[in-house]
């Protein structure tokens, strides 16, 4: 299986930088793992959208997968209370 390219939206990069340091390491680790397995155990497809979600404690990573160009596009990283607003 080919390794996926990880692209992170500019706004998601800022959200990652603003995370507490304890969560930051876990989030970055999970994002890096998406390159080898874009649909890991525990990921969920969001209904009505072509996005997936990974849970990390109270935080969520929302991302899109494009299998044709082998790319994972991280769209949003936020606390579970805020992550689904304004998508």
C-alpha positions, 0 to 999 in steps of 0.5 A: 500500500502506498504511503499517503501525503499529509496536507494540513489546512492553514487554519488547522495548523493554527489550531494545532499550534494552540493546543495544550502541550499534552494533547499536541504530542498525541495529535501530531502522532495521530496525524503522522500515522494517517500517512500509513493508514488513513482509515485507522481503527476507531475512525468514523465517517461523518454522515452527509460529508466526505470527511472522517473523524478521529477521537483523541480524548476530548479533541477531534481531528477532521480530515478528508481522504483522496484515494486517487491522488493518495492524499489526506487533508486535515481540515480541523483540529479542535475540542469536541464542543467546537469541532463541528461548528462552521464546517 
